[in-house]
Amino acid sequence: YPRGAQSKGKQGWVELEFTVTEEGDVRDAKARSSSASIFEGTAISAINRWRFAPVVEDGRPVPVRGVVKFTFRGDND
């Protein structure tokens, strides 16, 4: 949660697009849309730490594009 947004009670969301590599790492993450740009950097930092099981096609791991939506809400929600 971005500190500036959290201290002000601001809520929002970010939709990210990214590549899952043949090794299951995240690359090329970027915000497709968001409720406010203050959330974008935090969401990108989070997705860059995620790891996935590689997608296998014809017995070989292949890179794939993915989309995920992060929602930032206060503790009272």
Secondary structure, DSSP 8 states (H G I E B T S, - for coil): --HHHHHTT--EEEEEEEEE-TTSBEEEEEEEEES-GGGHHHHHHHHTT-B---EEETTEEE-EEEEEEEEE--TT-
